[in-house]
Amino acid sequence: MRADWSLILFVAVIVLLIWFVMRGRRREGPKLQVALAMIANVNDNLKIMETHRIDPLSTKKFKAGAWKSYSDKHDFLDAHTVPALKESFNLIAEFNNTINSAKKDKNPAILQGLPLDKLKDPLSRSKDGLVLWLRANLQTEMRHGRGPLGF
């Protein structure tokens, strides 16, 4: 009987500890999380563009997960970066639709004619704006974090 209460108490302490750790991580710098996710997508998309220049037939779909997840949480970015991000991810949606239909129809010739040069400028402007924000705010955002257990 005594061992049962000890086990229950032990499990309760473990659950509370996990809850405290996870709670701290969820609060950890949402702006930083958004900026890092966006710049990761932008960098991946720039690499996909370069791969397309070398071999248009092996073009992959562009990454848009961060934009889908955080499209309403970019109000902390400057007035030049947000329109560049919107333009980039609107073009990416169009290109991904074209890539999907080219692969579905098994028509690789469509991929050779993709005007990806239209995407280079907005992606570059997005990356520049995100890098500037990260340089200016990385230390501040990291200080908002708590100790190793998230407190």
Beta strands, then each sheet from edge to edge (+ up, - down):
end
